[in-house]
């Protein structure tokens, strides 16, 4: 379940609103959420434990408490650590040079963490020993760092103005519950890692598991959602093997396992037949070319097929699957990889294990 807030106010203030909203959800439901923010809105990935009326989402973050909520949310974030090191070096609490030589960055980070532990113990404390909100000390470096995070890295003032306008009714809010994401949600559901507000990696994002294809129209109106036939033809042409001599035709047969006869390549196929390197496989009304290295696999894919002329099978460099029942999907996949996009009715007219010859090009 995804909660998406569409806004026209830009990422500067709205992303921070998503930061604060994520913190409110984490406190209310005691579970960490995945969140992302772009220029067009905020996405929160909810779970089955989150059950609430959509209308109360606007009540979670208030203008009177947004600064405190955002302050608590930014303390564990990387932005606080980066700003803390910068302010500590500007205040000469940490020296960037020692004895005329530049201090290595990893040493600066260690010294910054030690300074933070002495000035702001709760920020470096074990989370198991903390209860309630993090206590912020009255220290000049801590105050400066938090202020830089709120007003330079984050647009706290802009967010506060938006929240006040929502509370006054100047900005109207609408909550809609839908079974599928609208086209406006596609961008933020597929947001890049720089938009994430948490530490979850790309492959573990809940938003990436949302099905989007069926939300795109597939009717003929304006051609939206329909693949361009020219694009399909271009892809099919690009994956089709290039054959300029008998050896290249043999390589194509070794890759495709079986190949419907191609008139332009008949001369080269005759050379391979004369060298006992290829033969014609017949399965009912279907005719395929195959090579000696793939003959056993082709016979497994087409049970009861005959070959003419008769040639001896050659052991291929790549081992076949031991179980014959698993060999025909390998043969089928080899043909589909070179066939390009296929429509379902096209390959149904072929054999149970291979697409129809007419659909291969």
C-alpha positions as CSV (number, residue, x, y, z in Angstrom):
1,X,0.0,0.0,0.0
2,X,1.4,3.4,-1.1
3,X,0.5,6.8,0.3
4,X,1.3,9.5,-2.3
5,X,0.9,13.2,-1.8
6,X,0.8,15.2,-5.0
7,X,1.9,18.8,-4.5
8,X,2.9,21.7,-6.8
9,X,5.3,23.4,-4.3
10,X,8.6,21.7,-5.3
11,X,10.9,19.4,-3.5
12,X,12.5,22.0,-1.3
13,X,9.7,22.2,1.2
14,X,7.5,19.2,0.3
15,X,10.4,16.7,0.7
16,X,10.9,18.0,4.2
17,X,7.2,17.6,4.8
18,X,7.6,14.0,3.8
19,X,10.5,13.7,6.2
20,X,8.4,15.0,9.0
21,X,5.4,12.9,8.0
22,X,7.5,9.7,7.9
23,X,8.7,10.6,11.5
24,X,5.1,11.0,12.7
25,X,4.1,7.6,11.2
26,X,7.1,5.9,12.8
27,X,6.2,7.3,16.2
28,X,2.5,6.5,15.8
29,X,2.8,3.0,14.5
30,X,6.2,2.1,15.9
31,X,7.5,0.9,12.5
32,X,10.0,2.3,10.1
33,X,8.7,3.3,6.7
34,X,10.2,3.6,3.3
35,X,9.7,7.1,1.8
36,X,10.7,9.1,-1.3
37,X,10.2,12.7,-2.4
38,X,10.5,14.3,-5.8
39,X,9.6,17.7,-7.1
40,X,6.0,16.5,-7.6
41,X,5.2,14.8,-4.3
42,X,6.0,12.4,-1.5
43,X,5.5,8.6,-1.4
44,X,5.2,6.6,1.8
45,X,5.2,2.8,1.6
46,X,2.8,1.6,4.2
47,X,2.2,-2.0,5.4
48,X,-0.8,-3.9,6.7
49,X,-0.4,-2.5,10.2
50,X,-1.3,1.0,8.9
51,X,-5.1,1.5,9.0
52,X,-6.5,5.0,9.2
53,X,-8.9,7.3,7.4
54,X,-7.1,9.1,4.6
55,X,-8.5,12.4,5.6
56,X,-6.5,12.5,8.9
57,X,-3.2,12.4,7.0
58,X,-3.3,16.2,6.9
59,X,-3.6,16.3,10.7
60,X,-0.4,14.5,11.3
61,X,2.0,17.4,10.7
62,X,1.0,20.8,12.2
63,X,2.7,24.1,11.7
64,X,3.1,24.6,15.4
65,X,5.1,21.4,15.9
66,X,6.7,20.8,12.5
67,X,10.1,22.3,13.6
68,X,10.4,20.0,16.6
69,X,9.3,17.0,14.5
70,X,11.7,17.8,11.7
71,X,14.5,18.3,14.2
72,X,14.0,14.9,15.7
73,X,13.8,13.4,12.2
74,X,17.1,14.9,10.9
75,X,19.3,13.9,13.9
76,X,19.8,10.3,12.7
77,X,20.0,11.4,9.0
78,X,23.4,11.7,7.2
79,X,22.8,15.4,6.6
80,X,23.3,16.2,10.3
81,X,26.6,14.4,10.4
82,X,27.9,16.2,7.3
83,X,26.8,19.6,8.6
84,X,28.3,18.8,12.0
85,X,31.7,18.1,10.6
86,X,31.6,21.3,8.5
87,X,30.7,23.5,11.4
88,X,33.2,21.9,13.7
89,X,36.0,22.6,11.2
90,X,34.8,26.1,10.6
91,X,34.9,26.7,14.4
92,X,38.4,25.2,14.5
93,X,37.2,22.6,17.0
94,X,38.7,20.1,14.5
95,X,41.9,21.0,12.6
96,X,42.0,20.1,8.9
97,X,45.8,20.5,8.8
98,X,48.3,19.2,11.3
99,X,52.0,19.9,11.1
100,X,51.6,21.4,7.6
101,X,49.9,18.2,6.3
102,X,46.3,17.7,5.5
103,X,44.4,15.4,7.9
104,X,42.9,12.4,6.1
105,X,39.1,12.5,5.8
106,X,38.6,9.3,7.8
107,X,40.5,10.8,10.7
108,X,38.4,13.9,10.5
109,X,35.2,11.8,10.7
110,X,36.6,10.0,13.7
111,X,37.4,13.2,15.5
112,X,34.0,14.7,14.5
113,X,32.3,11.7,16.0
114,X,34.3,12.0,19.2
115,X,33.4,15.7,19.5
116,X,29.8,14.9,18.9
117,X,29.8,12.3,21.6
118,X,31.2,14.9,24.1
119,X,28.9,17.8,23.0
120,X,25.7,15.9,22.1
121,X,25.7,12.5,24.0
122,X,22.3,11.4,23.0
123,X,23.2,11.7,19.3
124,X,25.9,9.1,19.6
125,X,24.2,7.0,22.3
126,X,23.0,3.5,22.0
127,X,19.3,3.5,20.8
128,X,18.4,0.8,23.3
129,X,19.2,3.2,26.2
130,X,17.2,6.1,24.9
131,X,13.5,6.7,25.8
132,X,11.3,9.3,24.2
133,X,12.6,12.2,22.1
134,X,16.3,12.9,21.8
135,X,17.4,15.6,24.2
136,X,19.1,18.4,22.5
137,X,21.8,20.2,24.5
138,X,22.2,24.0,24.6
139,X,25.5,24.0,22.7
140,X,26.5,26.6,20.1
141,X,27.7,24.0,17.6
142,X,24.6,21.9,18.0
143,X,22.3,24.9,17.6
144,X,24.2,26.0,14.5
145,X,24.2,22.6,12.9
146,X,20.5,22.1,13.5
147,X,19.7,25.6,12.2
148,X,21.8,24.9,9.0
149,X,20.0,21.6,8.4
150,X,16.5,23.2,8.9
151,X,17.0,26.4,6.9
152,X,19.8,25.6,4.4
153,X,19.5,21.9,3.6
154,X,15.8,22.0,4.3
155,X,13.2,24.7,3.6
156,X,11.6,24.8,7.0
157,X,10.1,28.3,6.5
158,X,8.5,27.3,3.2
159,X,7.0,24.1,4.7
160,X,5.6,26.0,7.7
161,X,3.9,28.5,5.3
162,X,2.3,25.6,3.3
163,X,1.1,23.9,6.5
164,X,-0.5,27.2,7.8
165,X,-2.2,27.6,4.4
166,X,-3.6,24.1,4.7
167,X,-4.8,24.7,8.2
168,X,-6.5,28.0,7.2
169,X,-8.2,26.4,4.2
170,X,-6.3,28.5,1.7
171,X,-4.9,25.3,0.2
172,X,-7.6,22.7,-0.4
173,X,-6.6,19.1,0.2
174,X,-8.3,16.1,-1.4
175,X,-7.9,12.4,-0.3
176,X,-8.6,9.7,-2.9
177,X,-8.4,5.9,-2.3
178,X,-7.7,4.0,-5.5
179,X,-7.0,0.4,-6.3
180,X,-4.3,1.2,-8.8
181,X,-1.8,4.1,-9.1
182,X,-2.7,6.9,-11.4
183,X,-0.3,7.9,-14.2
184,X,0.8,10.9,-12.0
185,X,2.2,8.4,-9.5
186,X,4.5,6.6,-11.9
187,X,7.4,9.1,-11.6
188,X,7.6,8.9,-7.8
189,X,7.0,5.2,-7.6
190,X,10.0,4.7,-9.9
191,X,12.1,7.5,-8.2
192,X,15.9,7.2,-8.3
193,X,17.9,6.6,-5.1
194,X,18.6,10.3,-4.6
195,X,14.9,10.8,-3.8
196,X,14.8,8.3,-1.0
197,X,14.3,9.5,2.6
198,X,15.5,6.3,4.2
199,X,18.3,3.8,3.9
200,X,16.6,0.9,2.1
201,X,18.4,0.0,-1.1
202,X,16.8,0.1,-4.6
203,X,16.1,-3.6,-4.9
204,X,14.2,-3.6,-1.6
205,X,11.9,-0.7,-2.3
206,X,8.2,-1.5,-1.8
207,X,7.2,1.1,-4.3
208,X,9.1,-0.7,-7.1
209,X,6.9,-3.8,-6.6
210,X,3.7,-1.8,-7.6
211,X,2.3,-2.9,-11.0
212,X,2.1,0.0,-13.4
213,X,1.6,-1.6,-16.8
214,X,-2.2,-2.1,-16.4
215,X,-2.7,1.5,-15.5
216,X,-1.6,2.5,-19.0
217,X,-4.4,2.4,-21.5
218,X,-4.2,-0.3,-24.1
219,X,-7.0,0.7,-26.4
220,X,-6.6,2.2,-29.8
221,X,-7.6,5.7,-28.8
222,X,-4.6,8.0,-29.4
223,X,-2.4,4.9,-29.5
224,X,-1.5,5.2,-25.8
225,X,-0.1,2.0,-24.3
226,X,0.2,0.2,-27.7
227,X,3.6,-0.9,-28.9
228,X,4.6,0.7,-32.2
229,X,4.8,-1.9,-35.0
230,X,7.8,-0.2,-36.4
231,X,9.6,-0.5,-33.0
232,X,8.7,-4.2,-32.8
233,X,10.1,-4.7,-36.3
234,X,13.2,-2.8,-35.5
235,X,13.8,-5.0,-32.3
236,X,13.1,-8.2,-34.2
237,X,15.5,-7.1,-37.0
238,X,18.2,-6.3,-34.5
239,X,18.1,-9.7,-32.7
240,X,17.9,-11.7,-36.0
241,X,21.3,-13.3,-36.7
242,X,23.5,-11.9,-39.5
243,X,24.6,-14.7,-41.9
244,X,27.2,-14.0,-44.6
245,X,28.7,-17.5,-45.1
246,X,28.2,-21.1,-44.1
247,X,30.1,-20.8,-40.8
248,X,28.0,-17.9,-39.6
249,X,24.9,-20.0,-40.5
250,X,26.3,-22.8,-38.4
251,X,26.8,-20.4,-35.5
252,X,23.2,-19.3,-35.8
253,X,21.9,-22.9,-35.8
254,X,24.0,-23.6,-32.7
255,X,22.4,-20.6,-31.0
256,X,18.8,-21.0,-32.1
257,X,18.8,-24.9,-31.9
258,X,16.3,-25.0,-34.7
259,X,15.6,-22.6,-37.5
260,X,12.8,-22.4,-40.1
261,X,14.2,-22.6,-43.6
262,X,15.3,-19.3,-45.0
263,X,15.5,-19.1,-48.8
264,X,18.4,-16.7,-48.9
265,X,20.5,-19.0,-46.9
266,X,19.8,-22.2,-48.8
267,X,23.1,-22.2,-50.6
268,X,25.1,-22.0,-47.3
269,X,22.8,-24.6,-45.7
270,X,23.6,-27.0,-48.6
271,X,27.3,-26.6,-47.8
272,X,26.7,-27.6,-44.2
273,X,24.6,-30.6,-45.3
274,X,27.4,-31.7,-47.6
275,X,29.8,-31.5,-44.7
276,X,27.4,-33.5,-42.4
277,X,27.2,-30.4,-40.1
278,X,23.5,-29.7,-40.5
279,X,20.3,-31.5,-41.4
280,X,16.5,-30.9,-41.8
281,X,14.2,-31.9,-39.0
282,X,10.6,-32.7,-39.8
283,X,7.9,-32.7,-37.1
284,X,4.5,-33.1,-38.8
285,X,4.0,-30.2,-41.2
286,X,6.9,-28.2,-39.6
287,X,10.4,-28.1,-41.1
288,X,13.4,-26.9,-39.3
289,X,17.1,-26.6,-39.9
290,X,19.4,-27.8,-37.1
291,X,23.1,-28.5,-36.7
292,X,24.8,-31.7,-35.5
293,X,25.8,-30.1,-32.1
294,X,22.1,-29.4,-31.4
295,X,20.6,-32.5,-32.9
296,X,19.9,-34.3,-29.6
297,X,18.3,-31.2,-28.1
298,X,16.1,-30.7,-31.1
299,X,15.0,-34.3,-31.1
300,X,14.0,-34.0,-27.4
301,X,12.1,-30.8,-28.1
302,X,10.3,-32.4,-31.1
303,X,9.5,-36.0,-30.0
304,X,9.0,-38.3,-32.9
305,X,10.6,-36.0,-35.5
306,X,12.6,-37.3,-38.4
307,X,15.8,-35.9,-40.0
308,X,16.9,-36.0,-43.6
309,X,19.7,-36.5,-44.4
310,X,20.7,-38.7,-41.5
311,X,23.8,-37.4,-39.7
312,X,25.5,-38.3,-36.5
313,X,25.0,-36.0,-33.4
314,X,28.1,-34.3,-32.1
315,X,28.6,-33.6,-28.4
316,X,28.1,-29.9,-27.8
317,X,30.5,-27.8,-25.7
318,X,27.6,-26.8,-23.5
319,X,26.0,-29.7,-21.5
320,X,22.4,-30.5,-22.0
321,X,20.0,-30.8,-19.1
322,X,19.9,-34.4,-17.9
323,X,16.1,-34.5,-17.6
324,X,14.6,-34.6,-21.1
325,X,11.4,-32.9,-19.9
326,X,13.5,-29.8,-19.2
327,X,15.2,-29.7,-22.6
328,X,12.4,-28.4,-24.7
329,X,12.0,-25.1,-22.8
330,X,15.7,-24.5,-23.5
331,X,15.1,-25.0,-27.2
332,X,12.0,-22.8,-27.1
333,X,13.8,-20.0,-25.3
334,X,16.6,-20.0,-27.8
335,X,14.1,-19.4,-30.6
336,X,12.2,-16.7,-28.7
337,X,15.4,-14.8,-27.9
338,X,15.9,-14.3,-31.7
339,X,12.3,-13.8,-32.6
340,X,11.7,-10.4,-31.0
341,X,8.3,-9.5,-29.5
342,X,5.6,-12.1,-30.4
343,X,1.9,-11.9,-30.1
344,X,0.2,-14.8,-28.3
345,X,-1.9,-16.0,-31.3
346,X,1.3,-16.1,-33.5
347,X,3.2,-18.7,-31.5
348,X,0.1,-20.7,-30.6
349,X,-0.2,-21.7,-34.2
350,X,3.2,-23.4,-34.0
351,X,4.1,-26.5,-32.2
352,X,3.7,-26.9,-28.4
353,X,7.3,-26.1,-27.8
354,X,8.2,-23.5,-30.6
355,X,6.7,-20.4,-32.1
356,X,5.3,-20.6,-35.6
357,X,7.9,-20.2,-38.3
358,X,6.2,-17.2,-39.9
359,X,6.5,-15.3,-36.6
360,X,10.3,-15.7,-36.4
361,X,11.0,-12.6,-38.5
